[in-house]
Amino acid sequence: MKRTVLEMLKEASREFKNNIYVSDKTDAGWRGLSFGDVDGMSGELAVGLMANGAQPGCKIAIISEGRSQWIISEYAILKARAVSVPLSVKLRPEEIAFRLEHSESKFMFVSRNCISIAAMMADRIMALGVKIIYLDEYDAEYEAMKAKGVECMLYEELLAFGHEHAKEYSARLEESVEAVCEDDVVTISYTSGTTGNPKGIMLTHLNYWANSHDAVQFFRLENNLSTLVILPLDHSFAHTIGFYCALLCSISLYFVDARGGMRNQLKNLVPNIKEVKPHFMLSVPAITGNFMRKIQDNVAEKGGFANWLFKKGLKAGILYHGDGFGRHGFFNTLFRWPVYKLADALVFSKVRQVFGPNFKFFVGGGAMLEIKQQQFFNCIGAPVMQGYGLSEATPIISVNQRHRHKFGSSGGVLSGIDCKIVDGDGHELPLGEKGFISIKGLNVMKGYFKNEKATAEVINAEGRLNTGDMGYMDSDDFLWVTGREKALLISADGEKYSPEEIEDAISNCSDFVLQCVLYNDHCKYTTAVVTIDKTRLKNYAQANNITSGSKLLEVVSKSVMSFTTDFSYKNSFPKQWVPSVFYVAPEPFSEQNGMVNSTMKIMRFKVLANYKEAIDRMYSVDGKLDNQRINEETLLKIIS
C-alpha cells in the first residue's frame, strides 16, 4: 500500500465509515459529516475541479477559517493530483498576492469571512489568472466580486457538478487518485518571512503519512476522541494532528464557530467548549497563557478562602509533582499531598470544568511552553503535553507523553526520527551539552519551493535538517529546546545565551507584564521591551489609589523582577542576562501591528526594529533617566 494521505482517507472511510469526522456550528446546531461523507464529497469536488481546468501539479490556494469545507476541499485538491497552498486569514492583501504569484496558484478557495480581503486585490487576482471558488452561498459579497471582473464559481456548484457527473468522470478520477505518489507535494506552506520574502515549505504525502503515524504510535492516542479545533488550519501542526491523525484513530473535529466574522471565534470559544465537551485540544503558549491568566483573575475575584486555597494548592501541587518524571519522596508526599488534594476537590475541580467534563489534555506546540504553564495546567488537571517541531519537519519532532513526561522539556523524540545535538561543524555532542538540533527522517520536507539555495542551507547532503534551534538531550532521553540560534543574546565579552526562558518567566510570573523581549548585542548589560496587561494594572491602581507615574513604575518594576524570587525559577538565570532596564511599549505586540505572527509567536526581529530608538536610549549615558520618564508617562496613559 502506498504511504499517502489519500490511502489513509480511503482506509478511514472503510474502518470508520459512519463515525463523525468534521462538524460545523449552524443555526440548527452542530452539523457533522462522517469519514465516508468526506471521502465521497471530496471525490465529487475533485471532479468539479478537474472539469474546470485543474491539472496534475496545479497549485490551489485556500484562505478560510477552520471549517469542514476546508478539509473536503483539500482532499479534493489531492484527488485531482494538485497541490494545496494553505493561507492564513491574517495575511494582508500584498502578502496573499506574493504567495499566489510565487506558488503559481490557479484557483483560490475563499470563505465569506475572507472575501473582503480578496476583493481588495481583485486586479491582482485577475492579472495572475486566479479563479475564485466561494465556500459559502451566493450573496452580495460574491456578486460584488464577480462584478469586479474576477472569474468566480461556487463550491456548492462544483460539488453538485461532481455528483451529477460522477459516472462520466469515474475513470478519470480513479486514474488521478491511483497516480498519486508518495513524493507528490501535499502542501506548500509559507514561512512568516520575518527577514525577507517568505519561503514555501513543500510537504509530501510521505512526510504527512510518516509524521502522523509516528505521532499516534508514540503518544499512544486512543480511538474515538473529539477535539475543538481552535488553531488556524493553514499550519502543518493542525494538518498533521487535526487532518491526518484523525484518520488513524477516528478523531472528531469540531470547528470553533466563526459565523459573522473572525472575531466571533474568540467570543464563541468557551460556549463551544461547553457544547462540544472535547477530550483534548491543540494549543500554542499564547492561548494557554491567556487561559491561565483568565483562570487566575476569575479565582482572584472570588477572593477569600477560595483564592487562598487556590494559591496554596498550586504551590503544594507543583512541589508534589516536581518535574513530573522523578519519584515523589515520602516527606514530599506527606506534606504536600493533603493541601493539593483539598484544593483539587474544592477549587481545581471547578476550574477545569471550563474545558468540559470529558477534557483530558492539551497538545502544545507552535513555540516553547515554559515550565510555569506546564506546572499550572498539570495541577488543575488539564495538563499540556508540550511538544517541539517546525513546519519543515511536518512538524512534530518530539512530544511529552501522558505516561512519560518531564516539565520544562519538549518530551521524547518520535521513534521514526533520528535527532542529534551537534556543534557548528556538525559533530554530535554528548548528553547534556547544548548545541544545534539536527534531525533526519521521513518527516523532513522535500525542500523550499523554487528556492534550491535556501533548501541547501538547511538540508545537507545526508538529508539532515538543521532546525535552527538550540538544545540538548538529557540522560532520560528528553529533548530540551533552549531557543533559536538567531535569537541569542551576546554579552560584551562574547558569551551567548538564549533569552526565551527568561522572557517567559517574566511574563508568566509578573501580574502585569503580558509580553517581553530581551536584548543584548555585545553590551555590558541586558535590556527588555515589555507590554502591559492594561486591565490588571488599571484595577490594581484603582484598588490601591495610585495616581502617580513613579509609583506605577515602582509597582511594575517589582512585578518584572518577581520571577527572580519565584520558587520555580529562583537562582536559575545568570545575573548578566536578567534585564537591568526595561522599556514599556505603548501597546501589546499583535498581528495588527505586525509584531506577532499567525501562530501568535512574537516576531523578535520586528519588535527590536520597531523599538530600536528606545533600546538605544537604554544604553546611552543619559538615556536611563529619559527612559524612566517615558515609562512613567506610558503607564499613566495605560491606566487612564
Salt bridges, closest charged atoms under 4 A:
GLU7 OE2 - LYS10 NZ 3.57
GLU11 OE1 - ARG14 NH2 2.60
ASP27 OD1 - ARG259 NH1 2.74
ASP39 OD1 - LYS79 NZ 2.62
GLU44 OE2 - HIS163 ND1 2.88
GLU65 OE2 - ARG67 NH1 3.05
GLU74 OE2 - HIS239 NE2 2.55
GLU94 OE2 - ARG92 NE 2.86
GLU95 OE2 - ARG92 NH2 3.30
GLU101 OE1 - ARG124 NH2 2.54
GLU104 OE2 - LYS450 NZ 3.00
ASP136 OD1 - ARG67 NH2 2.95
ASP136 OD1 - ARG112 NH1 3.69
ASP139 OD2 - ARG112 NE 2.79
GLU151 OE2 - LYS131 NZ 3.93
GLU182 OE1 - ARG3 NH2 3.00
ASP183 OD2 - LYS446 NZ 3.14
ASP184 OD2 - ARG81 NE 2.82
GLU222 OE1 - ARG402 NH2 2.89
ASP234 OD2 - HIS235 NE2 3.20
ASP257 OD2 - ARG259 NH2 2.94
GLU275 OE2 - LYS25 NZ 3.17
ASP297 OD1 - ARG536 NH2 2.76
ASP344 OD1 - ARG352 NH1 2.83
ASP418 OD2 - ARG464 NH1 2.78
ASP423 OD2 - HIS427 ND1 3.70
GLU457 OE2 - LYS453 NZ 2.86
ASP469 OD1 - ARG484 NH1 3.09
ASP474 OD2 - LYS406 NZ 2.98
ASP476 OD2 - LYS406 NZ 2.75
GLU503 OE1 - ARG604 NH2 2.79
ASP521 OD1 - HIS522 ND1 2.82
ASP533 OD2 - ARG293 NH2 3.28
GLU554 OE2 - LYS551 NZ 3.76
GLU554 OE2 - LYS558 NZ 3.60
ASP566 OD2 - LYS372 NZ 2.68
GLU591 OE1 - LYS90 NZ 2.72
GLU613 OE2 - ARG617 NH2 3.80
ASP616 OD2 - LYS612 NZ 2.76
GLU633 OE2 - ARG629 NH1 3.40
